[in-house]
Amino acid sequence: MSEPASTEPYARPAPDWLTPAIIGTAFLLQTLMSTVLANALPSMSVALGVNPLRLNMAITMYLLASAVFLPVSGWAGDRFGARLVFVTAIILFGISSSACGFSQNLPQLIVARIFQGMAAAMMTPVGRLVLLRTTPKDRLVGAMSILTVPPLLGTMIGPVLGGAIVTYLDWRWIFFINLPVAVMGVILVLRHIPKVEPLGAPKLDWFGVALTGLGLACLVFGFENLGHPIIPLPAVAALFVIGAGSLWLYARYAHGNPRAILDLSLFDAMTFRAAVVGGSFMRFSISALPFLLALLFQIGFGMDALQAGLLTFYGGAGALVMKASAPPILRRFGFRTVLLVNGFLVAVMSMAYAFIQPGTPQWLIIAVLLIGGFFRSLQFTSLNGMVYADVDQPQMSRASTLSSMAQQLSQSVGAGLAALMLHWVMAFQGVSKIDVHVVAPVMFAFGVISLISLLYFWRLDRDAGDGMNGRTALAAT
């Protein structure tokens, strides 16, 4: 007998915190993979007998596969059911992780990483879609706060875990540790998350998928190699031209086309545009910060990887403390006020990192990292909630896909821009090695770039997104 569809749109057989916690546990897989793998590349290159630059293809192909399949995720969730696609993505991620661990050479590893990227492209937006379809809007900000806790923990423990694995175990365990998490995730999803019925999506827009996949893949690949000597600068420029051209063609093709894979009319809503476009300038900084802090502490201050990882741990601790504070803060002050005031503080704290010197007291460095992590986490919790403030339920899948694409592109832009700016500063100063005086101006520049987002937040209505944070009910009371 088939499972009967619920007659209640938000039927929840579990506590409010359980669904986002389970989905966040699945997101932990991706976070651990990205943070742990970076520390293992030298050991992997020795074990596989390849140059570390060639091994970087394993990361690149993962990003490209994720970029190509990301536009399909929302359509798949609507067509086959969000929970079914989410569980399938977790299973595929676990299987592909095992294949990575058993790889005997670079081609085998690359193929396994491609399947891993495909699974990741489905896991994040569809997992978020499950949350959107099972959570009332007035509880969504709190649910989003809980959702980000497991991946945040992954960013905190990932560097330390990766160093411990390559030091005391075999590098293959970096991939094998995903298996128990994947198994636990599948069991918890099937047991506790309600079934999300398919919405009867139309046939897949293959032409739109080709244009968006090609455009996003070229831009992500281009920004990932910006400032690196892996591929020549003319090839990077060609990637940018092809990527931007493909997305421009898609915008022309999608105008007035109800079957288009991505609904660009979502940008007509000021809340969505401010969260996605305006929030991207903030995400540039957050994407570049781990890379810049690692350079500052390890090269500038002479710390080893473990010491630097333990110090940056405090930034994650500050972000974790914030998670319980975000819903009441947004309920009291509203999205517009929080995004403006807190966004300014985020920019100031990003600039403050530029003034950290080797002689700065450690307690002061820890305090700056804690406070900066708190404000950044509050900003992105607010942005992630406001994305869906004016989005109707039938559009949730497309909104989740489009925001995920923007976030992935922002992360690549931030990382590539950081590498390029470091080269510019080194050329301007006439030095050949990175030191504190090279990293500091780049950190300050990213703080200035973050201020651009305030122009988008300023244009929001004072009551923007009040239905998401409970302020409407509070005002009525």
C-alpha positions, 0 to 999 in steps of 0.5 A: 500500500502506498504511503498516504499523503498528509492532509496537513501542509506542515505535519511534523511528527518530531520536535522542531529541532530534529528535522534541521539537525538531521539534514544538517548532519548530511551537510556535515559530510560535504563540510568535512570532505572539503576541510579535511581533504586540503590537509591530505593532498601532500600525503595523497600525492606521495601515495599515488605517485603524482605531482600535487598540482596534478592531484588538484584535478581531484578537487577541480573535477568535484567542483565542476561536477557539482556546478554542472548538476546543481541546476537540476537539483530543484527540478529533481526534487519537484519531479521525484520528491525531495526526501527521495532525492535527498536520501539518494544523494546521501547514498551516492555520496557514501558510495562515491566516498568509498570509491575514492578511498579504494582508488589506486591511481589518479584516474580512478580517484577523479572518476569517483570525485565526479560522482561525489560532486554529482551527489553534493550538487543534489544534497545541499539544495534538495536537503534545504528544500526538504526543510522548506517544505516541512517548516512553517515560514515563521519558524524557518529562521530558527530551523536555518540556525539549527541546520547550519550547526553540524556543517559549522562543527565540520569547519571547526574539527575538519582541519584538526581531524585531517591532520590527525588522519594523515599523521596517524592513519592512512589518507584513505580514511579521510574518505572512509569516515563518510560511510558511518555518517552517510548510513546514520543520515539515511536512517534518520531521514527515513525514520524521522523526516516526513515524506515530501510528495512530488509536485509534478514538475514538467519535462527537464529543460535540457537546453537550459541545463546545458547553458547554466551548467556550462556557464557555472562550470566555466566561471567556477573553474576560472575563479578557482585558477585565478592567480594560480600558475596551473593554466595560462591567463589567456585560458582563464580569460576564455573561461570567463568569456564562455561562462559569462556568455552562456549565462547571458544566453540563458537569461535571454532564453529564460525570459518569459519561458515557464519551462526554464530550469531556473526562474530568474523572475525570483530576482524581482523580489527585493528580499531575494535580490538583497539576500542573494546578490547583496549577500554575495559581497559578504560571502566573498570575504567569508570564502577568502578568510580561512585561506588568508588566516592560514597564510597569516598564522602559518607563514606570517607568524611561523605557526604549524598547521595544528597551531593555526587550526586550533587558533582559528577554532575560536572563530567557529566557536563564536559562530556556534554561540550565535546560533541560539541568539539569531532568532530572538535578535531578528524577532526584536529588530527585524531583518533590515536593521540586523543586516545593516548594523551587523553587516557594518560590524562584519566589515569592520571585524574583517578589516580588524584582522589586517591589524593583527601582528606577530606581537599581538597578545594571543588573548586579543587575537582570540577575542577578535576571532570570537567576535568576528565569528559571532557577527559573521554567523548572525549575518549569514543566518539572516541572509539564508532566512530572508532568501525565502521571505517572499517565495511561495511554496511552488517556487521553493525548489527553484529558489533553493537551487538558484541561491545555492548556485549563487553561493557556490559562485561567490565562494569561488570568486572569493577564493580566486580574488584573494589569490589574485590580490595577493599577487597584486600586493606582492608585485606592488611591494616588490617582494617574492614571498608572502608575509604579514605585510602582504596578507594584511592589505588583502584582508582590509580590502575584503572588509571594504568589499563587504560594505557594498552589500549594505547598499542592497540592505538599505533599500529593504522595507522596514518590515521585510521578512517579518513573516519569517522571524515572528515579528508579525505575530509579536506586533499583533500580540 
